Every structure is written in structure tokens, then in C-alpha cells.
């Protein structure tokens, strides 16, 4: 069995590195074993990037391919021979990967726009995507502004005399509140959802507990969909339940799947965007000053953060329905492919020799691919940009003396393999 203990030791790496892996590995190529407890993400990203366009990786004992280059990823993201259907995965079909694998919930997430392709994908996605176009989102701007200002008030109180955690008081509740308004999630559920998602993503959670968490999330969202079916409200969940004119209405399972995907993606990734932007600015004071002086725009901060410190380190997973040549390697039919967005954002071929540097003065627009590409391109891209474009200037104009309360090295990533999210983010609001 390829399942992995909660804590990851070098001995495990050694052992799993010699496990025979699926066909398609280039002779002699050792997989890069991704470390869920990674302390130096930049170093791991560099190793991946330098290993080539298509690199064999190991995800908690399970082999897959990582795509690390912008151009090749862009091509593959419109290649119909790569699909999201887990039943195309040989390791799943043979039972070598099961629910005991800690990352299974990232792939086997129920039927939704996240897990199907082609015409069915369009059927599942269109309504959601249309509800969050840049134009439609302008209606949400005042809502996002008022949530932001309310949270900044909370932050001012909690950080009046001492350090305060910018994540738990601001960067997390902001996107969670916004996505909840959009989808119609009861705010009374927020504390429980925070606990459940933290456990869902953390690699320290024992797998039986994670499966219970997934079950509880399914229960919460199924109940919510049933309530809206009985009594529709003015939210996107109700809109998804109501049949499209002439179209095939979504099933309960499909609405629940879309709702889960929206809530998870709608908060988890935006926390990363906000915190990573604040961290980048506080550690690059010249660039912060040029933004505060109006010499550079917040858009440049947001786009450069998305490229340089992307919220999604790796996106799991697509499966080859045929052999596919990639770079100088071949993905064999039935193998899994991961888009390694952090490495892709640091691709020197795309972004130049200084790709590892944070520079908001890059030529605009910065052509990063953090939101993906092709039919599955992030439908929430405009929403996350809008949230960050409200949150960041509001935060720095309210607290111009904002400072890290601990050395930057002490701000650690969550023990999460796929997401680039911080455990906490202690700041002082007023400087010294
Ligand atoms: C989390 C668990 C769940 O209930 C539903 C989903 C589907 C959407 C996924 C989400 C997952 C994990 C985070 C993802 C998101 C889509 C975008 C987001 C992968 C598996 C990113 O990090 C890009």
C-alpha cells in the first residue's frame, strides 16, 4: 500500500523511492519526493524546475508526473487527452491508491465542474462562471468593502496593544465571508468550516479523521442544498438549483459538488494571495513605498504575488487517456499529471533570469498562469483579484506602520502539500 504516515521522515523517502512505480519513468530518473512538511519551498521548487519540463514526483508514496514549465503546461491544459476523471487513473483502478491516501480528497471530490470535462463540464460550469464575471462582480464591490472595513475594525481592537494574527482576524474571514455571501452559506457555520478545512488540508490529520471531515462537509452542504431547494434564496446556490431554460438541470449531487468546490477554492486560495502579498511587501520595503507613493499600482503587487508566491503550489490531478509526449518524456496512458504552479510561476524561460525575485516593476501585464488555462481556468480569478485589490490598500492605508511581529523565517507554511498557505501571520499594527 502506498499510504503514508502522518509525519514524514527521511527513512520513508528512501523506502518509497525504491517502490516500483508505474511505467513511463525514464530509466534511472529518481522521483522528487514532495515533502508536506517542507521548510524551504523555494528550494523544493528550484529542484523541481531544474529537473526538467516533465519530472517524476512522489506524493506521499504515490508516483505522478509534475509539469514545471509555463509553455508546456499551457499546451497540456487544452489537450483533451488529459482528463480529470479519476477512473482513468491506473493506480486507482487497480486499487493501489485508495481512500487511505491522504491526498485522495483533492481528486475524488464528487461530481462537479472540478472533476468532469467536455460538454458535461460546460453544463456544470457555465452558470457559476457567468455569475462571477468582472462586470457582475461590480455589484459585490460594496459588500466586499464593508466586510473589509468591519474586519479592519476588529483587527484594530485586537491589535491595539500587542501583536495580532493577520490570518485569523483578516486574511481568512474576508474571503470566507465573501464566498459565503455569494453562495448563501450561513455565517454561523464559519467557525466549524474553518476547523474542518484546516483538518482537510493539513497533512498532520490522520486519514480516518480526514475522511470524517469530508463526510461532515458533505453533510453540511447537502443539507444546505436541500434547504435552498425547498426555499430558494437570492444566492448562487439557489441559482444553480433552478433549471436552466432549455438546459438539463443540475442534480443535487452536482449542486453540492459545485458548492463545495466554490467554498473551498473561494477561501483557501485567497487567504494565500492576501498574506503572501503582505509578506512580500513587508520584506521588500522599497517596493511597498513605491506602491504607497502611487508610483506602482496594487494590480502589479497582486499579479507579481500570484506569479512569485502562488497560492496553489501543485494542482492535482489530470490523467492521460493515451500516451502523451511532453518535453523529452512521455506520460503513459493511465498515469497522473500534476500542474506545479509554483515552479511554472518561476519558469525562467517565461519570466526571465530573475524569475526567483519579487519585482512589481516587471513589464505589464505579467504573463503568469496561476489561475490555470483552458476550460478549467479558475472561474473565481476576477473575484480573488477584486478581494485583494480592496483588502490590500485598505489594510495599508488604515495601518501604514504595519510590521511583521516575528522574523520572517518564523512565519511557516501550513503542513499542506498542494497549497501555499501560512500557519499564522503575527503583525504589529503601529510599528515602533
Ligand atoms: C477541496 C475539497 C472539496 O470539497 C472540493 C474541492 C474542489 C475544488 C478544489 C478544492 C477541493 C481544493 C482546492 C482547489 C479547489 C479548486 C481550486 C483550488 C484545488 C478539492 C486550488 O487550490 C487551485
Boltz pocket constraint, residues with backbone or C-beta under 6 A from the ligand:
constraints:
  - pocket:
      binder: B
      contacts: [[A, 105], [A, 106], [A, 107], [A, 109], [A, 114], [A, 217], [A, 257], [A, 260], [A, 261], [A, 262], [A, 264], [A, 265], [A, 268], [A, 269], [A, 311], [A, 312], [A, 314], [A, 315], [A, 316], [A, 418], [A, 419]]
      max_distance: 6.0
